[in-house]
Amino acid sequence: MARILVLNGPNLNLLGTREPAVYGTDTLADVVARLERLAFTRGATVVAFQSNAEHELIDRVQHARRDSIDAIVFNPGAYSHTSIALRDALLAVAVPFYEVHLSNVYARESFRHHSYFSDVAAGVIVGLGPLGYELALEAALRRVAAHVVTPIAHVAQCILERGIAGFSALRNRLAIDAQLQLLPLPGHHHLCHAEAVAFLEGHAVDRNVNVHGTSPCWLFNKRW
């Protein structure tokens, strides 16, 4: 299940009351609620965090890998124009991120025209209001589906605990990679994504073969 961090910087807690002619009347809670609903329909999870403090945003970025974040939707607010430290944190964790701005920053003061994030972002959306968050989330989910291998710890757990019936809905939502990427399972066995699919589709598996010197593995006879 994809996990997308929605990160908001300074003053975005004031959405809904702060210069509504520029930023709109939706609150940040409204924006996050829509993103959560959209993510749910795609079998994904949104983790939202807002802070006015640069160091708290940096800490949250640094924890992205630990927290299994697949992509970040980030509105840096005014830190777009000042924070080399946040840029460095994003580069350090190497989690793809999408920069979002509610207003068209290029139609405003000249100091807002430069961002320390745009040249290293996976994408930049400006001037579309709250819709920009939704488009960024959609782009992030598509990137995850195309580039990120399914978190098979979750796949394996579903198979082990619930069998095919409990896994079927999840299977329909996840993009399962058919590459042989191995995961240690209880009992020192391994299971790869394509093997999980083979299991779900009822294809024969062979547990008596070693792959790359590993312990016995489940091998499948069909690529999905």
Secondary structure, DSSP 4 states (H G I P E B T S, - for coil): --EEEEEE-TTGGGTTTS-HHHH-S--HHHHHHHHHHHHHHTT-EEEEEE-S-HHHHHHHHHTTTTTT--EEEEE-GGGGGT-HHHHHHHHHHT--EEEEESS-GGGS-GGGG--SSGGGSSEEEESSTTHHHHHHHHHHHHHHHHHS---HHHHHHHHHHHHHHHHHHHHHHS----S---EEETTTEEE-HHHHHHHHTT--EEEEE-STT-S-EEEES---
